[in-house]
Structure formats: C-alpha cells, structure tokens
Amino acid sequence: MTDISVFVDSRGGNTKKVADAIAEELGVKVGDLRASQSDDGKILFLGSGTYGSKPGEAMMKFIESGNFTGRNIAIFGTSGGFAGGQKMITAMADTLTRKGATIVGSYHCRGKTFLINWGHPTKEELDNAKKFAREMFNRC
Ligand SMILES: Cc1cc2nc3c(=O)[nH]c(=O)nc-3n(C[C@H](O)[C@H](O)[C@H](O)COP(=O)(O)O)c2cc1C
C-alpha cells in the first residue's frame, strides 16, 4: 500500500512540473492516470491544467470512474488566469465531494499559455507547491 499517490492530467507539461514538485517533496513518483487507482492510502493528490475553465478529460474520467469514498484528496492545478484555475478546482472538488471524498485543500498557480505567463510555473510557485504538499500530508 502506498500512503501517498499523485496523479496529474497535463497536456502542456505545466501541471506536470507542479506534480513532480509535490511528488519529490513527499518522496514518491507521479502515478499513471490511466492505470487503475488503489483504494487505500492516506492522501491522494489530483492535479490538472485548466481547459475552458475545466479539468482535463482524462482527469474527469479518472474521477468519475473511481471510488473515492472516505478518501482524503488534495487538489492542484495550473491555469492561464486566476479565475479559470479556481473554476477548474471547484469542478474537481464538487465531483469528488459528490463521490464521498474529503477535500483537504487545494493549490493552483499560473502556467504558461500561448503568449502569456512565460516562465510559469516559477521556482517560487513550485516551492509553494512543495509547502502545500507537506502541509496537506501533515493535515491527514
Ligand atoms: C485548449 C486550452 C484551453 C485553455 N483554457 C483556459 C481557461 O479556460 N482558463 C484559464 O485560466 N486558462 C486556460 N488555458 C491555459 C492553461 O490552463 C494553462 O496553460 C495551464 O498551465 C495548462 O496546463 P498544462 O501545461 O499542464 O496542460 C487553456 C489552455 C489551452 C491549451
């Protein structure tokens, strides 16, 4: 049994960087979203980029098809703008809550897209993701 799992849906690689920072901080590897999910463990980190104010399809499929009853979940993501990221996190949180999960917290930062947000996620944003990871782990 692994106590900590990290899964990410990242089309462009920005959110994967955040997932890698979280996994590194907690000494685990980022799991494969397409492989089956374990039903135990202390905390699950789920992250996605924001596409039309929504999480990626692979992440939504993962959430819709999984059993999250009684699971502690921390959500993370990246987005072009702040509001889009918030909407995406809310969409994930609502679905997971409906499926019986406990949302322990969330973190999102900017990710580069087309001509904006060059250099994001920055080192500072990735350091903040690590702090978030540690805090979420300690909370469970
Ligand atoms: C097709 C597409 C749609 C996007 N839609 C939004 C959006 O609705 N709101 C937003 O804030 N950012 C949006 N973005 C920006 C991405 O959320 C941002 O670049 C994010 O870091 C992408 O994560 P990824 O590199 O992990 O895929 C969009 C980007 C793409 C490519």
The ligand as a Gaussian input file, in Angstrom:
#p B3LYP/6-31G(d) Opt

LIG

0 1
 C       -7.061000      24.491000     -25.080000
 C       -6.720000      25.341000     -23.884000
 C       -7.742000      25.938000     -23.145000
 C       -7.433000      26.741000     -22.039000
 N       -8.460000      27.298000     -21.316000
 C       -8.170000      28.040000     -20.227000
 C       -9.226000      28.615000     -19.435000
 O      -10.414000      28.448000     -19.718000
 N       -8.881000      29.366000     -18.359000
 C       -7.574000      29.562000     -17.991000
 O       -7.331000      30.236000     -16.987000
 N       -6.560000      29.030000     -18.708000
 C       -6.822000      28.263000     -19.808000
 N       -5.796000      27.703000     -20.533000
 C       -4.414000      27.859000     -20.053000
 C       -3.947000      26.588000     -19.349000
 O       -4.812000      26.257000     -18.282000
 C       -2.532000      26.751000     -18.772000
 O       -1.629000      26.969000     -19.822000
 C       -2.132000      25.524000     -17.982000
 O       -0.906000      25.779000     -17.334000
 C       -2.040000      24.298000     -18.853000
 O       -1.570000      23.218000     -18.079000
 P       -0.707000      22.043000     -18.727000
 O        0.560000      22.633000     -19.294000
 O       -0.446000      21.150000     -17.577000
 O       -1.555000      21.410000     -19.777000
 C       -6.071000      26.940000     -21.651000
 C       -5.063000      26.348000     -22.423000
 C       -5.355000      25.555000     -23.516000
 C       -4.229000      24.931000     -24.297000

